[in-house]
Structures are given as C-alpha cells and as structure tokens.
C-alpha cells in the first residue's frame, strides 16, 4: 500500500469513528424506541465499515 493510499484509509477510519461516536451520542439523547433502534443500526453499520477499513492496513 502506498503512503497516499494509507493516508486515505486512515482518513476513512477517522470519519467512521466520528460517525459512530455521533450515533452513540444520538442514541443517548433519543427517547423514541424506534428512532433509537434505527440509530443503533446505523452505528453498527459504521462499526462494520470501520472494521473493513482497519483490516486493509
């Protein structure tokens, strides 16, 4: 992997971590169970994407 490609993967990891954190904060503030479930699903998807990028390194 070239240094430029590694930088892209590192950036993607940071973005996915940020999105996962934002989802967690939203879950903590939501009271509607359906919305909480939806955001938890998004959080799980961001974790999955993070893991895929992490495994590239």
C-alpha positions as CSV (number, residue, x, y, z in Angstrom):
1,X,0.0,0.0,0.0
2,X,1.4,3.4,-1.0
3,X,1.7,6.2,1.6
4,X,-1.1,8.1,-0.2
5,X,-3.4,5.0,0.0
6,X,-2.6,4.6,3.6
7,X,-3.5,8.2,4.3
8,X,-6.9,7.6,2.6
9,X,-7.5,4.6,4.8
10,X,-6.5,6.5,7.9
11,X,-8.9,9.3,7.0
12,X,-11.7,6.9,6.4
13,X,-11.1,5.3,9.8
14,X,-11.3,8.7,11.4
15,X,-14.5,9.5,9.6
16,X,-16.1,6.2,10.5
17,X,-15.1,6.6,14.2
18,X,-16.6,10.1,14.2
19,X,-19.9,8.9,12.7
20,X,-20.1,6.0,15.2
21,X,-19.5,8.4,18.1
22,X,-22.2,10.8,16.7
23,X,-24.6,7.9,16.5
24,X,-23.8,6.9,20.1
25,X,-24.5,10.4,21.3
26,X,-27.8,10.5,19.4
27,X,-28.9,7.2,21.0
28,X,-28.1,8.6,24.4
29,X,-30.4,11.6,23.7
30,X,-33.3,9.9,22.0
31,X,-36.4,8.7,23.8
32,X,-38.3,7.2,20.9
33,X,-37.5,3.4,20.8
34,X,-37.9,3.1,17.0
35,X,-35.5,6.0,16.4
36,X,-33.0,4.6,18.9
37,X,-33.2,1.3,17.1
38,X,-32.6,2.9,13.7
39,X,-29.6,4.9,15.0
40,X,-28.2,1.8,16.7
41,X,-28.4,0.0,13.3
42,X,-26.5,2.9,11.7
43,X,-23.9,2.7,14.5
44,X,-23.4,-1.0,13.8
45,X,-23.0,-0.3,10.1
46,X,-20.4,2.3,10.8
47,X,-18.6,-0.1,13.1
48,X,-18.7,-2.7,10.3
49,X,-17.2,-0.2,7.8
50,X,-14.6,0.8,10.3
51,X,-13.6,-2.8,10.7
52,X,-13.3,-3.4,7.0
53,X,-11.0,-0.4,6.6
54,X,-9.0,-1.4,9.6
55,X,-8.4,-4.8,8.1
56,X,-6.9,-3.2,5.0
57,X,-4.0,-1.9,6.9
